[in-house]
Amino acid sequence: MQPSSSKSLTTMEKETIYQQIVEYSLEPIIVHSNYKVLYINQSGAEFFKTDKKSIIGASVVEIFTEEYRGLITERIRAGTEERKIGELIETVVRRFDGTVADVNLYSHPALFGETEAIHSIIRDITGQKKLEQDLMELKNEIATPIVPVHEGIAVLPVVGSLDGDRCKRLLDIIPTKVQGQELQFLIIDISGIYTIDGVIIDYLYKINAVLKMLGISPVFTGLRPELAKKAVEVCPNIASLTTMATVKHALKILIPAR
């Protein structure tokens, strides 16, 4: 067994060893103290699309987009004053070329030489988030079936929760779905939704307008009584939309009329 050396490392030697360990990490790592960047490894500089000199000394808070700066400031305060480990979170950073990236952030207190600092590890999840978005869009497209039920007539059942994001996706998907189907009427059945508000009603008007521009007459069915009352309170002009009680009722009216 080798005897241990009694020689203590100098502050500069400690910093050198620390930097050597961190430098070879494939993930971006930032060491900061008093909200200023003390050190960044090469992977970090490349990720932020700049050189080390440009980021060392910069405000670590301003790396993050504005909506996250309050959260990041509080995490740094807790890490500095309470030496509290910052749990893994998702956030967004702005790189030096102006682009933004979704990241996972994990931070813990550390010593940078003799300086109390915070060691932050950043993991780029932009590709993962893009894949999740693509899968969600595919799922939404699959979950938006336009079912032909008669010559020139199709039904679009809308099932589940409806919010601004889903309405926007419907507005994007429906025109593509009806293209080439030679429809005269599209029955949009909303009997499967349980809430309605001004945002949803606004998108119903937009869907209505787009379909009419494509030469298709939209008919909304299945609006529950309590939702109908609320819809009128939110938007008195909603009666201008063509509505019928049920899909069955709409088909009885539309098929003979043709």
Summary of the structure (lengths in Angstrom):
residues: 258
radius of gyration: 28.7
end to end distance: 96.6
largest distance: 99.1
contacts: 725
relative contact order: 0.09
helix: 45%
strand: 27%
